[in-house]
Amino acid sequence: AVLIVLDTMGVPLAPLFASAGIAGVALGFGAQSIVRDTLSGFFILPITVVAVKSSLLADEAMRRMTALGHRQILLPLCDRPAPFAAGLKDSVKNGLERVGVTYVPSYHTPESPYQRPEVIWRMLESAFKRKPPTAIIVLDWKEFVTVSCFLSHLGLRIPDDISVVLLNEQMEAEWFVPKLACFRFPVGKIALALAHWAEGKESARNPKPMSADFDAGDSLAPPP
């Protein structure tokens, strides 16, 4: 069997496979518990795991944001498994500490076991009461929708007043103006990895973590 995992969590695979013309290889959200169990060692299957790691994307987003001068950076974590969230927290923490900023988990990476619009809204309200962020990293489109509504409620404009990066590639994001900074999944590399596996060139038990290509868009700017 061959299993493709986009960091195992929270990434809709259907648009990726549809755009790549890949048939017969898919992972639905109902199968994610199987992936987690497999990766946690509950049982071992002879599978190839081709993974795009969200923590690598967060590393890149943090490098670009801090290079522009951002220090008050927010990455909300809603209903994310502990190992997944831990990798993203490390990315934010390391990115801030590289520029001499103390990482405050409750501010920079607020967490909730629930993923609802009102949950993210409350996270944003809390952060803006403490110290208004100048940049926000969001994991998927539906979270971005709430972030965008909140910023509009405050009369803030992207990127004039606040910068945003989407750690994902979703067709809906193409409709947003200004064009969102986001990541493009390496479809070619994934296909090549699968071809190597099929030809017996790769171990069936060797995970293949990958990053993705950054698309700068028009939603990143220096802090106001």
C-alpha positions as CSV (number, residue, x, y, z in Angstrom):
1,A,0.0,0.0,0.0
2,V,1.1,3.6,-0.6
3,L,-0.1,6.4,1.7
4,I,0.3,10.1,1.1
5,V,0.0,12.3,4.2
6,L,0.1,16.1,4.2
7,D,1.5,16.2,7.7
8,T,-1.3,13.8,8.6
9,M,-3.6,16.5,9.7
10,G,-5.9,19.2,8.5
11,V,-5.0,19.4,4.8
12,P,-7.7,18.6,2.2
13,L,-6.2,16.2,-0.2
14,A,-8.9,16.1,-2.9
15,P,-7.9,19.3,-4.6
16,L,-4.3,18.2,-4.7
17,F,-5.0,14.8,-6.2
18,A,-7.5,16.3,-8.7
19,S,-5.0,18.9,-9.9
20,A,-2.2,16.2,-10.1
21,G,-4.4,13.7,-11.9
22,I,-3.5,11.1,-9.3
23,A,-6.1,8.3,-9.1
24,G,-6.5,5.6,-6.6
25,V,-4.4,7.2,-3.9
26,A,-6.3,9.2,-1.3
27,L,-6.7,9.8,2.4
28,G,-10.0,11.0,3.8
29,F,-10.5,12.6,7.2
30,G,-12.1,9.3,8.4
31,A,-8.8,7.6,7.8
32,Q,-6.7,10.0,9.8
33,S,-7.0,8.1,13.0
34,I,-5.5,5.1,11.2
35,V,-2.6,7.3,10.1
36,R,-2.1,8.6,13.7
37,D,-2.2,5.0,15.1
38,T,0.2,3.8,12.4
39,L,2.7,6.7,13.0
40,S,2.4,6.3,16.8
41,G,3.4,2.7,16.6
42,F,0.1,1.0,17.5
43,F,0.6,-1.2,14.4
44,I,3.0,-1.2,11.5
45,L,2.0,-1.6,7.9
46,P,4.4,-1.8,4.9
47,I,3.6,1.6,3.6
48,T,5.4,4.5,2.1
49,V,4.6,7.8,3.8
50,V,5.1,10.9,1.6
51,A,4.6,13.9,4.0
52,V,4.5,17.7,3.6
53,K,5.4,18.9,7.0
54,S,3.5,21.9,8.3
55,S,6.3,22.7,10.7
56,L,8.6,23.3,7.7
57,L,6.1,25.6,6.2
58,A,5.7,27.5,9.5
59,D,9.5,27.8,9.7
60,E,9.5,29.5,6.3
61,A,6.6,31.8,7.2
62,M,8.4,32.8,10.4
63,R,11.6,33.5,8.6
64,R,9.9,35.8,6.1
65,M,7.8,37.6,8.7
66,T,10.6,38.3,11.1
67,A,12.8,39.4,8.2
68,L,10.2,42.1,7.4
69,G,10.3,43.2,11.1
70,H,7.3,41.3,12.5
71,R,7.6,40.3,16.2
72,Q,4.0,40.1,17.3
73,I,3.0,37.0,15.3
74,L,0.0,34.9,16.1
75,L,-0.7,31.3,15.0
76,P,-4.0,30.0,16.4
77,L,-4.2,26.2,17.0
78,C,-7.7,24.9,17.1
79,D,-8.5,21.1,17.5
80,R,-5.0,20.0,16.5
81,P,-3.4,16.8,17.7
82,A,-0.6,17.3,20.3
83,P,2.3,16.2,18.1
84,F,1.1,18.3,15.2
85,A,0.7,21.4,17.4
86,A,4.1,20.8,19.1
87,G,5.9,21.1,15.8
88,L,4.2,24.3,15.0
89,K,4.9,25.8,18.4
90,D,8.5,24.9,18.0
91,S,8.6,26.7,14.6
92,V,7.1,29.9,16.1
93,K,9.3,29.7,19.2
94,N,12.5,29.2,17.3
95,G,11.6,31.9,14.8
96,L,11.0,34.4,17.5
97,E,14.0,33.5,19.6
98,R,16.2,33.9,16.5
99,V,15.3,37.6,16.5
100,G,15.5,38.0,20.3
101,V,11.8,37.8,21.1
102,T,10.5,35.8,24.1
103,Y,8.0,33.2,23.0
104,V,4.7,33.3,25.0
105,P,2.6,30.3,24.1
106,S,-0.7,31.7,25.3
107,Y,-0.2,34.8,23.0
108,H,1.8,33.5,20.0
109,T,0.2,30.1,19.7
110,P,-3.2,30.0,21.6
111,E,-4.8,26.6,21.7
112,S,-8.3,25.2,21.9
113,P,-9.7,21.6,21.6
114,Y,-12.5,23.1,19.5
115,Q,-12.5,24.5,15.9
116,R,-15.3,26.9,15.7
117,P,-15.5,30.5,14.3
118,E,-16.3,31.8,17.8
119,V,-13.3,30.1,19.2
120,I,-10.9,31.7,16.8
121,W,-12.7,35.0,17.2
122,R,-12.1,34.9,21.0
123,M,-8.5,34.0,20.5
124,L,-8.1,37.1,18.3
125,E,-9.9,39.3,20.7
126,S,-7.6,38.1,23.6
127,A,-4.5,38.7,21.5
128,F,-5.5,42.2,20.4
129,K,-6.3,43.2,24.0
130,R,-2.9,42.1,25.1
131,K,-0.8,43.5,22.2
132,P,-2.2,43.8,18.7
133,P,-0.5,41.3,16.4
134,T,1.1,42.6,13.2
135,A,1.1,39.2,11.5
136,I,-1.1,36.1,11.6
137,I,-0.4,32.6,10.3
138,V,-3.5,30.5,9.6
139,L,-3.6,26.7,8.9
140,D,-6.6,26.5,6.5
141,W,-9.1,28.5,4.6
142,K,-12.1,28.2,7.0
143,E,-9.9,29.6,9.8
144,F,-8.8,32.4,7.5
145,V,-12.4,33.3,6.8
146,T,-13.0,34.0,10.5
147,V,-9.7,35.9,10.7
148,S,-10.6,38.1,7.7
149,C,-14.0,38.8,9.2
150,F,-12.5,39.8,12.5
151,L,-9.9,42.1,10.9
152,S,-12.7,43.7,8.8
153,H,-14.7,44.2,12.1
154,L,-11.8,46.2,13.4
155,G,-11.3,48.1,10.2
156,L,-7.9,46.6,9.6
157,R,-6.6,46.0,6.0
158,I,-4.3,43.3,4.7
159,P,-1.4,43.9,4.3
160,D,-1.5,47.7,5.2
161,D,-2.3,47.1,8.8
162,I,-1.6,43.4,9.3
163,S,0.1,40.6,7.3
164,V,-1.3,37.1,6.8
165,V,0.2,33.8,5.6
166,L,-1.9,30.7,4.8
167,L,-0.1,27.4,5.5
168,N,-2.0,25.6,2.8
169,E,-2.9,25.5,-0.8
170,Q,-6.7,25.7,-1.4
171,M,-8.6,26.8,-4.5
172,E,-10.8,29.1,-2.5
173,A,-7.9,31.2,-1.5
174,E,-7.4,32.2,-5.1
175,W,-10.5,34.3,-4.9
176,F,-9.2,36.5,-2.1
177,V,-8.0,40.0,-2.8
178,P,-5.2,40.9,-2.1
179,K,-3.6,37.6,-3.2
180,L,-2.8,35.5,-0.1
181,A,0.8,34.5,0.7
182,C,0.6,30.7,0.8
183,F,2.4,27.5,-0.1
184,R,2.2,25.4,-3.2
185,F,2.4,21.6,-2.6
186,P,5.2,19.8,-4.5
187,V,3.0,17.6,-6.7
188,G,6.0,16.8,-8.9
189,K,8.2,15.7,-6.0
190,I,5.3,13.6,-4.6
191,A,4.8,11.9,-7.9
192,L,8.5,11.2,-8.3
193,A,8.7,9.7,-4.8
194,L,5.8,7.4,-5.6
195,A,7.5,6.4,-8.9
196,H,10.7,5.6,-7.0
197,W,8.8,3.5,-4.5
198,A,7.0,1.6,-7.3
199,E,10.3,0.9,-9.0
200,G,11.7,-0.4,-5.7
201,K,14.2,2.4,-5.3
202,E,12.8,3.5,-1.9
203,S,12.2,1.8,1.4
204,A,8.5,1.2,2.0
205,R,9.0,2.2,5.6
206,N,11.0,5.3,5.2
207,P,8.9,8.5,5.7
208,K,9.5,11.3,3.1
209,P,9.0,14.7,4.8
210,M,8.9,17.6,2.3
211,S,8.4,21.3,2.4
212,A,6.4,23.2,-0.2
213,D,7.1,26.2,-2.5
214,F,6.3,29.6,-1.0
215,D,4.0,31.9,-3.0
216,A,4.6,35.4,-1.7
217,G,1.3,36.8,-2.9
218,D,0.4,40.3,-1.8
219,S,-0.6,39.8,1.9
220,L,2.9,40.3,3.4
221,A,4.3,43.7,4.2
222,P,6.5,45.2,6.9
223,P,4.6,46.0,10.2
224,P,2.9,49.4,10.2
